[in-house]
Amino acid sequence: MKTNASQPLELEQRQGGLLSQPKAVWAIAFACIISFMGLGLVDPILPAIAEQLHASKSQVSLLFTSYNLVTGIAMLITGVISSRIGIKKTLLTGMLLIVIFAALGGLSNSIGGIVGFRGGWGLGNALFIATALSAIVGLSTSGTAKAIILYEAALGLGISVGPLLGGELGSISWRGPFFGVAVLMAIGFIFVTFMLPNVPKPKKASTLADPFKALSYPALLILGITAFLYNFGFFTLMAYSPYVMDLDEHGLGYVFFGWGILLAFTSVFVAPKLQKRFSVVSSIAAVLTLFTIVLLIMGIGTYNHSSQTVIVCVIVAGIFLGINNTLITTAVMQAAPVERSVASAAYSFVRFLGGAVSPWLAGKLSEWYHAETPFYFGAVMVFLGVVALLVSRRKLAHVDRAEGH
């Protein structure tokens, strides 16, 4: 079930190479790298923030919760805004908000202030990433599949470079990473301003009801629920594992850099091969099952006070999460006969709700029970995502057919 014809943005798809893209696509991809830096940027400085601002793990994890919660809810209005003011203005508005709130986060002196400004950052993030995916797919000259790979590569690079930058700047001050992203996104803002042409608005404006209507299609809802559940594992790794690795800002930055490099590599080079050889649904179920096992090993390693085990598992997890990101994003684009921006917004709304609850809950579970409990809980939730996917796979049959299976 392909929806290409419904894209007002989309240019004629010439099946060129992945790297033969218009300048506008590269400008957006660069900005995507900066935007996704925001996800892993705070990982290396979480323990430092907790110590210097006298906050608990669950309080510091609210940096992820506010960011993801606002991002998820704001996804519902991204289509309404972009269909009225246009793709370019929506992208620039989101980027400007990221610049402002990242800088304000760096200037804050309280955990509550940082949490609030991360929420504003999440609003900018929502406007940017929901629009960026559909813009890259629409403006790309190499076809939908390769455009998604390019987007996932930008995501992977951002997620990997973010912790590295966070570790280096964070070793100077925990405020450094916030200011670093503000400066880099300001550069991206300039690139997009001058390189991205004014794309015509769609003939029909989106409404607030569109994402909810899109979720009435079972395939899209199933993929959203699967992502909601696996995000409990993903954000346990992102937001909680830094506390049990016994590393400083530099060390944490290098660990998550390794994780992100593997994530980027597998999303670009491994996922497409799996997609061609096996069905999309089976591949997603397989890699999430392997991620479940990794989380269980992280729990065992934490129980045995083996920080080395946790470090290795974090890096290895990048392999499976990179494959999953590309496969599930590709599936979402084929899941429902709606515009890509609407499908992306609807799916992301459900997905980010999981990302909002899980960081805070991971911190609380460690406070209520034991240090290893968040990893076990995350493993159970990811496995439930696998079960939900496999039980409903008949409703996803058209996704595999669209990809040639």
C-alpha positions in Angstrom: 0.0 0.0 0.0 2.0 2.9 -1.2 1.1 6.5 -0.6 3.5 8.2 -2.9 0.9 9.8 -5.1 -0.6 11.7 -2.1 2.6 13.6 -1.4 2.3 17.3 -2.5 5.9 17.7 -1.6 7.3 14.9 -3.6 9.3 15.4 -6.7 9.6 12.9 -9.5 11.5 10.0 -8.0 14.6 9.3 -10.1 16.3 6.2 -8.7 19.7 7.8 -8.3 22.4 6.9 -5.8 22.0 7.6 -2.0 24.6 10.3 -2.1 23.3 12.1 -5.2 20.9 14.4 -3.4 19.9 18.0 -3.9 21.6 20.6 -1.6 18.3 21.1 0.2 18.3 17.5 1.3 21.8 17.7 2.6 20.9 20.9 4.5 18.0 19.2 6.2 20.1 16.1 6.9 22.8 18.2 8.6 20.1 19.9 10.7 18.7 16.4 11.5 22.2 15.4 12.9 22.1 18.4 15.2 18.5 17.8 16.2 19.2 14.2 17.1 22.3 15.2 19.1 19.8 16.5 21.6 18.6 13.0 22.4 22.0 11.6 23.6 23.7 14.9 24.4 22.7 14.8 28.1 23.7 11.1 28.7 27.3 11.8 29.8 26.2 14.7 32.1 23.3 13.0 33.9 25.4 11.9 36.9 27.1 15.4 37.0 23.8 17.2 37.0 22.4 14.9 39.7 25.5 15.6 41.9 25.8 19.3 41.3 22.1 20.1 41.5 21.5 17.7 44.4 18.8 15.8 42.4 17.7 12.1 42.5 18.0 9.8 39.5 14.3 10.0 38.8 14.4 13.8 39.0 17.2 14.0 36.5 15.5 11.5 34.2 12.7 14.1 33.9 15.0 15.8 31.3 14.1 13.0 29.0 10.5 12.8 30.2 9.6 16.5 29.6 11.5 16.4 26.2 9.7 13.2 25.0 6.2 14.1 26.4 6.1 17.5 24.8 7.6 16.1 21.5 4.9 13.4 21.5 2.0 15.7 22.1 3.3 18.4 19.8 3.4 15.7 17.0 -0.4 16.1 16.8 -0.1 19.7 15.7 2.9 19.5 13.3 0.8 18.6 10.3 -1.7 21.4 11.1 1.1 23.9 11.3 3.2 22.7 8.3 0.2 22.5 6.0 -0.7 26.2 6.8 2.7 27.9 7.0 4.7 25.5 4.7 7.5 23.0 5.2 10.3 25.5 5.2 8.8 27.8 7.8 7.9 24.9 10.0 11.4 23.5 9.9 12.9 26.9 10.7 10.4 27.5 13.6 11.4 24.2 15.1 15.1 24.9 14.7 14.7 28.4 16.3 12.9 26.9 19.3 15.7 24.4 19.8 18.3 27.1 19.7 16.4 29.2 22.2 15.5 26.5 24.7 18.9 24.7 24.5 20.6 28.0 25.4 18.1 28.7 28.2 18.8 25.2 29.6 22.5 26.0 29.7 21.7 29.2 31.7 19.4 27.4 34.2 20.4 27.0 37.8 17.8 24.4 38.9 16.7 20.9 37.9 13.1 22.2 37.5 14.3 25.0 35.1 16.3 22.5 33.0 13.3 20.1 32.8 11.0 22.9 31.7 13.4 24.2 29.1 13.9 20.6 27.8 10.2 20.6 27.3 10.4 23.7 25.1 13.3 22.0 23.3 10.9 19.1 22.7 8.4 21.4 21.0 11.0 22.6 18.6 12.1 19.0 18.1 8.6 17.9 17.2 8.1 20.6 14.6 11.5 19.8 13.1 11.7 16.0 13.0 8.1 15.3 11.8 8.5 17.7 9.0 12.2 16.8 8.2 11.4 13.2 7.4 8.6 14.0 4.9 10.8 16.8 3.5 13.8 14.5 2.9 11.6 11.8 1.4 9.8 14.3 -0.8 12.8 16.2 -2.0 15.1 13.2 -2.5 15.9 12.1 -6.0 16.8 8.5 -5.0 13.5 7.1 -4.0 11.7 6.6 -0.7 13.8 3.7 0.7 17.1 5.4 0.1 15.7 8.7 1.5 14.7 6.9 4.7 18.2 5.4 5.0 19.7 8.9 4.6 17.4 10.1 7.4 18.3 7.2 9.6 22.0 7.8 8.9 21.5 11.4 10.1 19.7 10.1 13.1 22.5 7.7 13.9 25.2 10.2 13.5 23.4 12.7 15.7 22.8 10.2 18.4 26.4 9.0 18.3 28.1 12.5 18.1 25.7 13.9 20.7 27.2 11.9 23.6 30.7 12.5 22.4 30.2 16.2 22.2 28.3 16.0 25.5 31.2 14.2 27.2 33.8 16.6 25.9 31.9 19.8 26.7 30.4 18.3 29.8 33.9 17.6 31.3 34.2 21.4 31.3 30.8 22.1 32.7 27.4 20.4 32.5 26.1 23.6 30.8 28.5 23.2 27.9 26.5 20.6 25.9 23.4 22.8 26.0 25.3 25.8 24.5 27.0 23.5 22.0 23.7 22.4 20.5 22.4 25.9 20.4 25.4 27.1 18.4 25.3 24.1 16.0 21.5 24.3 15.4 21.9 28.1 14.7 24.4 27.1 11.9 21.9 24.5 10.6 19.2 27.3 10.7 21.3 29.4 8.3 21.9 26.4 6.0 18.2 25.6 5.7 17.3 29.2 5.3 19.4 29.6 2.2 19.5 26.1 0.7 15.9 24.9 1.1 13.5 26.2 -1.6 10.0 27.3 -0.7 7.9 24.2 -1.1 4.3 24.6 -2.1 1.7 24.1 0.6 -0.6 21.1 0.2 -3.9 21.9 -1.4 -5.8 20.5 1.6 -4.8 21.7 5.1 -4.3 19.1 7.8 -6.5 19.0 10.9 -6.0 18.0 14.5 -8.1 14.9 13.8 -5.8 13.6 11.0 -3.3 11.8 13.2 -6.1 10.1 15.2 -7.8 9.1 12.0 -4.5 7.6 10.8 -4.3 5.5 14.0 -7.6 3.9 13.0 -5.6 1.9 10.5 -4.6 -1.2 12.4 -1.1 -1.5 10.9 0.0 2.0 11.9 -1.5 1.6 15.4 0.3 -1.8 15.9 3.6 -0.3 14.8 3.0 2.6 17.2 2.3 0.3 20.1 5.3 -1.8 19.3 7.5 1.3 19.4 5.8 2.5 22.6 6.8 -0.7 24.3 10.3 -1.0 23.0 10.9 2.6 24.1 10.8 1.4 27.6 14.0 -0.6 26.9 15.5 2.1 24.7 15.2 4.9 27.3 16.2 2.7 30.2 19.4 2.3 28.3 19.7 6.0 27.4 18.6 7.6 30.7 19.4 5.0 33.4 22.5 3.0 32.3 24.9 6.0 32.8 24.4 5.6 36.6 25.6 2.0 36.7 28.7 2.2 34.4 30.9 4.1 36.9 32.4 6.3 34.3 33.1 10.1 34.1 31.8 12.4 31.4 34.5 11.4 28.9 34.0 7.7 29.5 30.2 7.9 29.1 30.6 10.0 26.0 32.9 7.4 24.4 30.6 4.5 25.3 27.5 6.1 23.7 29.6 7.2 20.8 30.4 3.6 20.1 26.8 2.7 20.6 25.7 5.4 18.1 28.3 4.5 15.5 27.0 0.9 15.5 23.5 2.2 15.3 24.3 4.4 12.3 26.2 1.6 10.5 23.5 -1.0 10.9 20.7 1.4 10.1 22.4 2.3 6.7 24.1 -0.9 5.7 22.6 -3.9 7.5 18.8 -3.1 7.7 18.3 -2.7 3.9 19.9 -6.2 3.4 17.7 -7.8 6.0 14.7 -6.0 4.5 15.4 -7.6 1.1 16.2 -11.1 2.4 13.5 -11.4 5.1 10.2 -9.9 5.8 10.1 -6.5 7.6 7.9 -7.8 10.4 10.0 -10.9 11.1 13.2 -8.8 11.0 11.8 -6.3 13.5 10.7 -9.1 15.8 14.1 -10.8 15.6 16.2 -7.7 16.5 13.8 -6.6 19.3 14.1 -10.2 20.8 17.9 -9.8 20.7 17.6 -6.4 22.3 15.4 -8.0 25.1 18.3 -10.5 25.7 20.8 -7.6 25.9 18.7 -5.8 28.5 18.4 -9.0 30.6 22.2 -9.3 30.5 22.5 -5.7 31.6 20.3 -6.5 34.6 22.5 -9.5 35.5 25.6 -7.4 35.1 24.3 -4.7 37.3 23.3 -7.3 39.9 26.8 -8.6 39.9 28.3 -5.1 40.0 30.0 -5.7 36.6 30.1 -2.3 35.0 32.1 -3.8 32.1 29.2 -6.0 31.2 26.8 -3.0 31.1 29.3 -1.0 29.0 29.6 -3.8 26.4 25.9 -4.4 26.3 25.2 -0.7 25.7 27.5 -0.6 22.7 26.2 -3.9 21.3 22.6 -2.7 21.7 23.4 -0.1 19.0 23.5 -2.9 16.4 19.9 -4.0 17.0 18.4 -0.5 17.6 19.9 0.7 14.3 18.3 -2.1 12.3 15.0 -1.6 14.1 14.9 2.1 13.5 15.2 1.8 9.8 12.9 -1.1 9.4 10.1 0.3 11.6 10.4 3.8 10.0 10.1 2.2 6.5 7.1 0.1 7.7 5.4 3.2 9.0 5.7 5.0 5.7 3.8 2.0 4.1 1.4 1.3 6.9 -1.6 3.5 6.0 -2.9 5.3 3.0 -2.3 8.8 4.4 0.4 11.4 3.8 3.8 10.6 5.2 3.8 13.6 7.5 0.5 12.5 9.0 1.7 8.9 9.4 4.9 10.0 11.0 3.1 12.3 13.4 0.6 9.7 14.5 3.2 7.0 15.0 5.6 9.4 16.8 2.8 10.5 19.1 2.3 7.0 20.4 6.0 6.2 20.4 7.1 9.3 22.4 4.6 8.6 25.1 6.5 5.5 25.9 9.7 7.6 25.9 8.1 10.0 28.3 7.1 7.5 31.0 10.1 5.1 30.8 13.0 7.4 31.9 11.2 8.6 35.0 10.0 5.0 35.8 13.5 3.6 35.4 14.8 6.0 38.0 11.9 5.2 40.3 12.2 1.4 40.0 15.9 1.7 41.0 14.9 3.7 44.0 11.9 1.5 45.0 13.6 -1.9 44.4 17.1 -2.6 43.2 19.6 -1.2 40.7 19.0 -4.0 38.2 15.2 -3.8 38.2 14.9 -1.1 35.5 16.7 -3.4 33.0 14.5 -6.4 33.8 11.4 -4.3 33.4 12.6 -2.8 30.2 13.3 -6.3 28.8 9.7 -7.4 29.7 8.2 -4.4 27.9 10.3 -4.8 24.8 9.3 -8.5 24.6 5.7 -7.5 25.0 6.3 -5.3 21.9 7.5 -8.4 20.0 4.4 -10.3 21.1 2.1 -7.5 20.0 3.8 -7.4 16.6 3.7 -11.1 15.9 0.1 -11.6 17.1 -1.0 -8.9 14.7 1.3 -9.7 11.8 -1.6 -10.5 9.4 -2.6 -6.8 9.6 0.9 -5.9 8.5 1.0 -8.2 5.5 0.7 -5.3 3.1 3.8 -3.7 4.5 5.9 -6.7 3.5 4.2 -6.8 0.1 5.1 -3.2 -0.4 8.7 -4.0 0.3 8.7 -6.9 -2.2 7.9 -9.8 0.1 
